[in-house]
Amino acid sequence: MAGFSNPTPQFGTAEYIGTPGNDLCQLCHQPISADYYRVNNAMACAACAEKIHSELAKDTRAAYVRALAYGAGAAIAGLILYATFAIVTGIMIGYISLAVGWMVGKAMMKGSGGVGGRRYQIAAVLLTYAAVSMAAIPVWIHFAGQHKQQQSERQTLEEEQRQLEAESGRPHTPQPEPQPARPHIAFGSWLVRLVLLGLASPFLEFWGRGPSLSWLIGLVILFVGMRFAWRITEGLPLAISGPYHSGS
């Protein structure tokens, strides 16, 4: 029965290395006999704490600039995705706001190397809102072009009708007088107005026709997408403190 002298290991019970009473590093699981550190309240030896500190990404200006560049690229991609879907289907669906917020947040964290914080969160929220709201501009331009084409075709048909009436000797139906030409607007001024109109697009329906259920749902989804971007760019808080004297 000598084979039963050693008990079977119990996986539900922690088995510590070293002599009883010694503290263990929660990262390398080696006994701590000297000073120790705290990594998010977890006990760590000096070697592991130094390794984590050296590998920890720093919140530098370069990291923030890279995060902004990556986030802006993701925002542009989200704008194109939102506008393309609306143009192809003719539906302005707000659920794409969730994807845009996720894309912006993930891109910024990749650009910063995993660094997050309040300024990253604010930038991610603004980029998400700008991407979703500005997506209305290419949609407006597309449908305005369609309307202009239809209007041009209607004018062509009216002109052909007038020619047929003149040839047949029938009395000419009076047409409305042409509208006076609109004053020329500088491109820069027009672009600024267009951008401001795009940024205000989520609230235009409220100002024009009053609140509706679809408008409220779309606005809520937009804020949820912005919340996604905020949470993702929060980053993982990692606090290293010490050294502390081991009582073992």
DOPASE-176128 format. One line per 10 residues: their letters; for each residue x, y, z of C-alpha. Coordinates in steps of 0.001 Angstrom, whole numbers. Layout:
N
A	X/Y/Z  ...
//
This chain:
248
MAGFSNPTPQ	0/0/0  3032/2242/-226  1703/3651/-3474  -1020/5477/-1571  1388/7306/737  1346/10387/-1545  -2096/12007/-1864  -3614/12618/-5302  -3290/16303/-6376  -6521/18265/-5946
FGTAEYIGTP	-7049/20770/-8773  -9580/22681/-6725  -6989/23392/-4024  -4119/25829/-4469  -713/24207/-4135  2035/26663/-3220  5674/26340/-4114  8202/26749/-1384  7953/26607/2356  4642/27234/4075
GNDLCQLCHQ	4010/30857/4895  6005/32264/2007  4219/34705/-309  4053/33882/-4010  4328/36151/-7034  947/36037/-8776  2653/36248/-12185  5551/33778/-12088  4311/31834/-9013  7725/31897/-7393
PISADYYRVN	8199/32533/-3654  8851/36112/-2590  11505/36301/72  12434/39981/-223  10580/43136/-1205  7516/42845/-3445  5299/45075/-5599  1579/45400/-6238  288/45189/-9813  -3399/46122/-9612
NAMACAACAE	-3378/44805/-6025  -1823/41500/-7122  1452/40616/-5400  4409/40487/-7783  8134/40020/-7424  10570/42758/-8383  11553/41032/-11643  7949/40672/-12870  7061/44236/-11847  10073/45567/-13747
KIHSELAKDT	9191/43483/-16797  5597/44742/-16848  6738/48333/-16369  9188/48105/-19276  6590/46522/-21598  3790/48892/-20632  2864/51221/-23497  3422/54871/-22683  869/57624/-23229  2998/59862/-25410
RAAYVRALAY	2176/62541/-27934  3231/60206/-30752  879/57490/-29471  -2005/59961/-29327  -1318/61260/-32845  -1217/57696/-34189  -4477/56937/-32400  -6101/59995/-33986  -4839/59002/-37434  -6111/55443/-37089
GAGAAIAGLI	-9399/56664/-35632  -9910/59183/-38440  -9287/56444/-41007  -11842/54206/-39302  -14316/57106/-39143  -13973/57695/-42893  -14473/53982/-43541  -17546/54033/-41297  -18902/57088/-43128  -18496/55320/-46474
LYATFAIVTG	-20151/52178/-45082  -23100/54132/-43689  -23604/56244/-46822  -23219/53302/-49203  -25819/51282/-47354  -28251/54214/-47349  -27737/54930/-51056  -28053/51288/-52149  -31057/50423/-49979  -32640/53850/-49596
IMIGYISLAV	-32842/53248/-45838  -31061/55359/-43223  -30651/52636/-40606  -29138/53692/-37305  -27728/50310/-36325  -24627/50958/-38422  -23732/53569/-35783  -22823/50663/-33498  -20363/49305/-36059  -18868/52772/-36598
GWMVGKAMMK	-18287/53248/-32852  -16654/49841/-32589  -14443/50493/-35611  -13262/53870/-34331  -12550/52581/-30821  -10621/49527/-31989  -8627/51522/-34530  -7590/54120/-31949  -6465/51448/-29495  -4436/49766/-32229
GSGGVGGRRY	-2838/53076/-33174  -1922/53908/-29576  -557/50450/-28842  -3227/49763/-26236  -3035/53103/-24453  -6360/54616/-23490  -7596/57441/-21363  -9900/60394/-21221  -8520/62289/-24215  -8691/59129/-26328
QIAAVLLTYA	-12299/58606/-25255  -13308/62166/-26132  -11650/61912/-29559  -13315/58536/-30234  -16771/59892/-29360  -16325/62962/-31571  -15041/60902/-34502  -17955/58484/-34193  -20520/61283/-34143  -18838/63070/-37051
AVSMAAIPVW	-18727/59884/-39162  -22402/59046/-38618  -23718/62592/-39020  -21548/63482/-42021  -22695/60314/-43805  -25874/62247/-44575  -23949/64552/-46966  -23125/62001/-49721  -26652/60619/-49330  -28141/64094/-49894
IHFAGQHKQQ	-25844/64713/-52865  -26830/61390/-54431  -30571/61939/-54117  -30247/65612/-55125  -28490/64454/-58302  -31319/62019/-58978  -33887/64780/-58433  -31985/67119/-60757  -31847/64428/-63440  -35586/63829/-63142
QSERQTLEEE	-36225/67554/-63334  -34041/67822/-66443  -35928/64962/-68093  -39246/66646/-67234  -38072/69919/-68768  -37017/68046/-71899  -40468/66464/-72192  -42123/69858/-71727  -39935/71362/-74438  -40843/68553/-76840
QRQLEAESGR	-44524/69065/-76001  -44279/72781/-76782  -42670/72007/-80133  -45427/69544/-81010  -48092/72093/-80049  -46431/74755/-82203  -46260/72411/-85215  -49885/71316/-84860  -51149/74885/-84560  -52644/74370/-81142
PHTPQPEPQP	-52493/77273/-78731  -49353/77341/-76697  -49814/76587/-73033  -48119/79312/-71016  -45243/78061/-68923  -44170/79498/-65603  -41517/82126/-65804  -38013/80872/-65128  -36679/81435/-61644  -33967/84070/-61275
ARPHIAFGSW	-30460/82718/-61046  -29234/82106/-57523  -26361/84247/-56328  -22956/82641/-56644  -21536/81290/-53361  -17815/80830/-52830  -16707/77204/-52595  -15198/77657/-49140  -18369/79167/-47737  -20468/76461/-49387
LVRLVLLGLA	-18246/73727/-47940  -18443/75160/-44409  -22239/75349/-44637  -22396/71789/-45921  -20221/70489/-43069  -22264/72328/-40438  -25467/71009/-41991  -24066/67486/-41948  -23049/67712/-38302  -26556/68893/-37439
SPFLEFWGRG	-28230/66182/-39540  -29214/63926/-36589  -31387/66755/-35248  -32803/68174/-38491  -35889/65970/-38385  -36657/67229/-34882  -36359/70848/-36009  -38348/70250/-39205  -41210/67897/-38347  -40914/67387/-34617
PSLSWLIGLV	-39886/64254/-32736  -40925/60839/-34022  -40386/57307/-32811  -37941/56424/-35609  -35945/59604/-34947  -35723/58840/-31215  -34627/55257/-31864  -31970/56396/-34325  -30671/58969/-31855  -30494/56403/-29051
ILFVGMRFAW	-28585/53967/-31289  -26170/56747/-32229  -25424/57446/-28573  -24966/53722/-27926  -22408/53601/-30746  -20623/56569/-29197  -20710/54700/-25885  -19008/51744/-27568  -16171/54005/-28702  -15922/55523/-25209
RITEGLPLAI	-15679/52163/-23455  -13185/50649/-25889  -10765/53584/-25635  -10915/53570/-21855  -7922/51247/-21889  -6875/48749/-19262  -5901/50513/-16035  -2615/49095/-14758  -1182/50453/-11524  2208/49341/-10191
SGPYHSGS	3083/50319/-6623  5851/49439/-4238  8236/48229/-3148  6793/46774/50  8694/44804/2640  7792/41121/2751  6843/39845/6174  7900/36273/5391
//
